[in-house]
Amino acid sequence: MTTNKAEIYMEDIELTGHEERTLTKPKWYRSTFYNALILGICNFLAPGIWGAMNSLGAGGEEKPYLVNGANALTFCLMVVTCIFSSVFVKAIGIKWTLIVGTLGYAPYAAGLYANNRFGTEWFVLFGAALCGMSAGFFWMAEAAIALSYPEPYNQGRFLGFWLSFRLGGQVLGGAVNLGLNADRNEAGKVSYIVYLIFIALQALGPFAGLLLNKPSQVQRTDGHPVQLEIVDSVASELKATAKLFLSRRFLPIVPLIAQAVYTEAVMFTFESLWLTVRARALGSFLSGVVAIISGNLLGLFLDQSKIRLKIRVRRAFLTILTLQGAWWIWAAILVTDFHETKPTYDWIDPGFGKVFALFLFWVIGFQLNYMFLYFVVGHLASSEAEVVRIAGLLRGTESAVQAVSYGLNSVPIIAEVGGVYLNFGLWGLALIPGWLVIREIGTTLGDQKVIRESEGHDD
């Protein structure tokens, strides 16, 4: 059995799915944990800092409409790059696709800086366009890496650890902004100094990507080599991607993806409209912390191999979607009232808790949904090439939904109340088709990650 030159240190045979494994000791700089760390740092420096800006509410601006429109442009372009991302992987490989994907984030932050300090609007849209043209490649590449690099019994923990870095950006953004704006108990925009810090951090993204191992260099504790490449022609690859999107494995979970990611624009717009600057900063900081904890707890649960896969997936689905429904009821009641009263809450005001707690729960729910979707699609791909395709489709679908979400939330009436109502409806539409796919994982579909890696290893 191939061990990627890793030293066998334990003949400990454990049961995972229907397969036995021999554990091996990898070199630390080739291990899946090392690669999760580097991938997490890249995530922190690119979409993590992007999320930090948006977690301040409307990119830290006083009103959300221009930034929501710019974000809609970003996600529209990301749909295109996600669709063609597997072709890009074929040309330059997964590592360089990830690196190219980091290049557009700093211009996005620069656009927000120019608008915040000088009132320049065109640069916001220009930066958003550059971000969209590169970020689709980044999103697909990091998803494919996160689904292919870890061992099956470490999949959930890898996802939780990696996605914690995205929230780390949000925590950092909230902490910096809170320190600079702690005395501002009114609505408004954040200090322009915050953006200078963000630009510097995002410029480091490509250099962090250079530290990632190529798939052939990764050493896993189960000895399986990582095979993450595209060998088909461009036309065949695009045809296979379209076929996968329309398949009964992927198409029914599109509403599930939609209800999860539509929430981002809704919750950050809600924050910018109804909370003061310092309350928004506190929300960005605390919500990131609690979401990191909840996401890693979900990852630990999903890796509990003593519990059958179908039970883990079903319990997670029912818990996450039930909580999400409760939060939409809560939100619908609040925004219906706020549309009439037009309040602005600071942490010293009566009623602040009901608004702030909802935002915290929304961010927790977004993280749980996000992690769960990765785990699900990782158990739907039947080959390593299909991992790249399904990662591109997942991120492309996310981008399309978020383009619509941010676009609609640039309209005042949608920003105030309509977004919550629409997202509540998406949640309801997702339940049945989502369940039809979830119930097959661990049963008729088996454990696809174990199966495809076993077949590839035997070959």
N, C-alpha and C positions, 0 to 999 in steps of 0.2 A: 504493500500500500504506500502511496506517495505521502511523504510527510513534510515536503518543502524544506528538507535538511534540518528539520526540527528534531531535537533530541527526545526520544521516548523516555519519560520518567515515571510512568505509572501504567501498569497493566490492569487498570481498574475498568472492568467492563460494566457499563451501565445501560439500562434500557431507555431508549428515546423513540417514541412512536413504535415502529415494528422492527427497529434496527439496533444492533449493538454497535458501540463505538469504543475505540481505544484512545485514551487521552494522551496528548503529546504536549511537550513544553516548547512553545515558540520563543524566538528571540523577542525581547520586549519591543523593539522598534519595528517588528513585523507582525505583532499580535493584533487581534481584532480590537482589543481595548485601546491600544495606541492609535489605531485608525479611527476609532470612535471619537477619541480625544481631538485628533486633527480635524476630522469632519465637523465636530462640534465647534472648534475654534473658527473654522471657515463660516459656519452657520452664524456664529455670534457676530463676526465682523461684517457679514453681508446682510442677509435677511433679519438677523437679530437686531442690528442697529436700525435697520429700516422699521422693524416692529417697535423699537424704542421710540422712534419719532412719532409713529402713528398712535402708540399707546398714550402719548401725551394729549391725545384728542386732536384730530384733524392735522396731524403733523406738527402740532404745537402752535398752530395759527389760531387767531381769535374766532374766525368763522370757518366752518368745515367745507364750504362749497367748492372753492378752487382746488384744494388738495384732494377732495374726493373725486373731482373730475380728472385730475392728473393721475391718480391711482387707477381710475378706470382705463385710461390710456395705457398705463403700464401693463395691466393685466390683459388687455386686448392683444398687445404685441406678444405677451408671454404665451398666449394660446398658440400663435403661429410657431414660435420657436420650440414649444413643447412638442408640437406635432412632428416637426422635422428633427427632433433631438436625437433619435436613434440613428439617423443618417449622419449626424455630426459625430456621434460616438464611433461609427464605422470609419470615419475619416481620420480622427485624431486621438481616439481612445477616451475612456471614461475620465481619467485624471485630468487631461488637458481640457476636456469639456467643462469640468467643474471650475478650473482656473479661469477660463474665458468667461464663465458665468458670473464671476465676481466683479468684473470690470465696470459694470454700469451703475453700481450702487453709490459710489462716491459722488458722481454728477447729480444724482437724485438729491442727496443731502445738500449739495452746493446750490441747487435750485431753491430749496426751502430757505437756505441762509440768505440768498439774494432777495427773496420775497420778504422775509422777516425784517431785514435791515433796510433795504432800499425800496421795497414795494414792487420789485420787478416780477411780472407775472409770466412772461414768455419763457424764462429760464426754468420755471417750475415744470412747464410742459415739456421742454427740451430734455431736462434731466430725467423726467418720468419716461420719455420715449427711449432714451439710452438704457435706462434700467430695464425696461420691458424687453428690449432686444437681446440683452444678455441673461437676464434673470431666469428666463424659461429654461435655458441650458443648465443653469445652476440647480434649479429646482429638480429637474429630471435626474441629473447626475447624482445629487446627494441622496435622492430617494432610492435610486438603483443600488448605490453603494450600501446604504443602510439595510437594504433587503438581502443583499448578496454576501457581504463580508462576514457577518456574524454566524456562529454556530446556531443550529436550530434551538438549542436549549438556552441560548443567550439572546435570542431575538428581541424579546420584550425589554430586557435591561439595556441592550444596545440602543433601541429606539428611545427609551426614557432618558438615558444619559445624553445622547446626541441632541434630542429636542430640548433638553434643559438649557443648552447654550443659547438657543433662540430666545428663550425667556430670560436668559441672563442679560441679553441686550436690553430687554424691557426693564429689568431690575436696575441696571446701570443708568439707563435713561431717566427713570423715575428718581433715582438717588441724586443724580447730578442736578436735575431740574428742581427737585425739592430743596436742595441746598441753596440754589440760586434764587428761588422764588417763594421761600417759606413765609415771607411776610406779605404776600400778595393774596389777600382774601377777596378778590373780585375776578370777574371774567376777563379774559384777555389772551395775549399770545406770550410765549415763553421768551426768555433772553436769547439773543442771537449767539451768545458765547457757546450755548449748548450745541449749536450746529457745527461750530468750528471743531469741537471735540469729536463729533460724529464723523465729520469728513476725514479727519486724521485716522480714525480707527478703520473706516471702510477702505481707505487706501492701502491698508495692510493685508486685505483679503487675498489677493493673488499670491503674495509671498507665503502666506500660511498654506495655501493649496499645494505649493511645491513640496511640502513635507509629507504629503499623503503617499502611501504605497500604491503602486500599480497592482491590479488584481493578481498578477503572476508572482508578486513579491509577498503577498499576505500569507502568514502562517497561522492556521487555526488549531485549536486544541484537539479537534477531532480528526486532524490530518487531511481533511478534504481540501483540495486546491480550489481557489476561487476562479471561476470562469465567467467573465463578464465582457463579451465581445460580440460584435455583429458581423456576420459573414455573408449575408444575403446582399443582392444588388439593391440599389436605391429604390427601384420600382417595386421589387418584391417586398422590401421592408415597409414601404408605405402601404402596400396592399395588405400585408399581415397586420399592421397597426390598425387599419380601418376595420378589418375583419374581427379583431379582438374587441374593439370598441362596441361593435354591434352584437357580440356574442352574449349568451345568456349568463355568462359569468360576470361580465362587466356592466352591461347596459342597465340592469336592474338596480345597481348600487349608485348610479348617477344621482338620483334624488337624495340618497344618503350623504353623498359628498356635498351636494348643493346645500342641504340644510345645515351642515357643519360649518362650511367656510363662508357662507353668506353672512354669518354672524359677525365676522371681524369688522366690517364697515359699520354695522348696526351698533355694536357695543362701543366703538371708539367715537362714533358720531354722538351717541347718547352721552358719553363722558364729556365731550367738548361743549355740548349744548347746556347741560344742567349742572355742571360742577365748576368751581373756581379754579384758577391756575394751580394753586398749591394743593387743592383737593385732587386735581387730575394727576399731579406729580406723585402724591401719596398713593393713589389708585394704581398708577403704573408700577410703582415699587412693590407694594404689597401683593397685588394680583399676580405678579411674576413669581414671587416667592411661594405662594400657596399653590400655584399651578405647577411649579417644578416638583413640589412634594407630591401632589396628587398624580402627576404623570409618571413619576418613578414608582409609586405604589402600584399603579396599573400595570407597569412593565413587569414588576415582580410577580404579580398575580398571573399575568399571561404566560410567564415562564414556569409556572408550577406544573411540571411534567407528571406529578403524582395525580393530578386532576386531568381527566381526559380532555383532549383538545376541544371537542364539541361542547363540553360543559363550560369550559373557560370562555369560549367565544360567545356562547349564548348568554351566559350570566353578564358578561361585559356589555353586550348589546342591550339587554333589557335594563340594566342599571343606568347606563349612560343616557339612553333615549328617554327613560322615565324622568330622570332628573331634568333633562333638557325641556321636556314638556312642562314641568312645574315652573321652570324659570321663565318660559314664554307667557304663561298665564300671569305671573307676577309682573312681567314687563308690560304686557298689554294694559293692565290696570293702571300702572304708573304713567305711561306715556299718554294715555287718554286724558288723565287729569292734567298733566303738564302742558298739553296742547292748549288748554284753556287758561291755566294760571301763569305760565311762563316763569317758573322759579329759577334761581341760581343758588345752589347749595354749597356752603362751606362747612368745614368740619365742626365749627362752633354753632351751627344752626340746628334747630329742631327739625327732625325728619331726615337729616343727613344719612342716618344709618340705613334706611330702607333703600336709598339710591345707591349708596356706596357698596352695600352688601350684594346687591344685584349685579353690579359691575364685576365684583370679585368672582361671583359664581359663574358669570358668563365666561370670564377668562379661563377658569377651571374647566368648564364644559368644552370650550374650544380646544384646549390642550388634550383632554380625554378623547374627544372625537377625532382629533388629528392623529394621535397615536394609534387609536383603534383602527382607523382606516388604513394606515400603513401595515399593521399586522394582518388585516383582512386581505389586502391585495397581494401581500407576500405569500399568502396561502391559496391564491387563485392562479398564479403563474405556473405553467407546466414545464418551462425550460428557462435556462439562464438568459437566452435572447429575449424571451417573453417578459422577463423581469424588467429589462430596459424599456420594452414597449409599454407595459402596464404602468411603470413609473411615469413615463411621459404622458400617458392618458390620464392618470390620476392628477398630475400637476397641471395638465392642460385643462381638464375639467374644472379643477379648482380655480384656475386663472379666468376661465370664461365666466364662472359664477361670480367671482369677485369683481370682474370688470362690470358686470351688470349691477352688482350690489353697490360698488362705489359710484358708478354712474347715476343710479337712481337716488342715492343718498346725497348727491349734489343738488337735488331738487328739495327745497325747504319742507314741503309737506310730507315728503317721503322720509326726510331726515328726522322730522319730529315724531311722526306716528306710523307712517306707512311701512317703513322698513321692518318694524317689529311685527306688524300684522302679516306681512308677506313671509317673513321667516317662520312665524308660527304655522302658516299654511304649508310651507315646504316641509316642516317637521312632520306634519300629519301625512303628507303625501309619501314620505320616505319610509314609513313604518312597514307596510306590507311588502313592497318589492325588496326592501333591504333584508327583511326576515327570510324571504325565499332563497336568498343567496347564503345568508349566515347559517341557516340550518343544514346546508350541505357540507360546510367545512367540518372535517373530522368524521364525516359519514361517507356520502357518495363521492365527495372530492378527496377524501383522505387528508393526509398532511402533505400538501404539495411541495413544501420546502424540503422535507426529508426525501420525498420520492424523486424530485428532479435532481437533487444533489447526489443521491445514491446511483441514479442512472448515469449521470455525467461522470461519476467516479469510476463506475464499472467499465465505462467506455475507455 
